[in-house]
Amino acid sequence: MEGVKERLKNFDRIVGELRNTYERKNTDYGNSFEESLDEFGAIAFVVRADDKMRRLKQLVNNPAKVKDESFEDTVKDLANYCIMFAMWAGVDR
């Protein structure tokens, strides 16, 4: 069983991966998520998060056929959507 220090080290590694994914996708897609929030409000987050949850439900029982849509990638995308929504909603202020 992992100790607290190992869990924190693992947590920091995952957060670093989330940041890298966020940076890469923002370079590729621009700020499209925030723009959709500005246009449609919080429901834009709900729809995208629901899409990711539906994808996760499929991946629990079925192997991924699309290269960049693995269970791990989908979990990271969902985490990033949650963080981006928190930033947009001012949760971090």
Secondary structure as GFF3:
##gff-version 3
##sequence-region A 1 93
A	DSSP	alpha_helix	4	29	.	.	.	ID=ss1
A	DSSP	alpha_helix	32	40	.	.	.	ID=ss2
A	DSSP	alpha_helix	43	61	.	.	.	ID=ss3
A	DSSP	alpha_helix	71	89	.	.	.	ID=ss4
###
